[in-house]
Amino acid sequence: MPNSSWAKTFRAGTMICAIIVAWLAFRPTPDVDMGGQWDKLNHAAAFLTLTILAGCGWPRTSALRMAAIMLAAGVAIELIQGLPTIGRDADVFDVVADMTGFALGWLALTGGRLRRRLGLRE
């Protein structure tokens, strides 16, 4: 049985992180352009963080299911950003960066045995 207090904390963290990511994704374009490489790094970092939080919050979720959820979220963000009312650009390479962040996050969860150390059983 997973440690429910830790899992609840990570679930709350996942929701807070998702709200922050959505705000950053859908706010008007900042005046300062950080450049393409920083944008991709930001995408990867956001999805790495989301993956670790969600993986600890829902420790029984499989890699395939988590990958599908993260891919759907990344694609949805880009589709919404591509809407004229948002005023941002959709970029397929942002989804690639998102999934790179997912892969690194999942590797941290499974390779580092993070969930077991926190008492969150798979």
Secondary structure, 3 states (H helix, E strand, C coil): CCCHHHHHHHHHHHHHHHHHHHHHHHCCCCCCCCCHHHHHHHHHHHHHHHHHHHHHHCCCCCHHHHHHHHHHHHHHHHHHHCCCCCCCCCCHHHHHHHHHHHHHHHHHHHHCCHHHHCCCCC
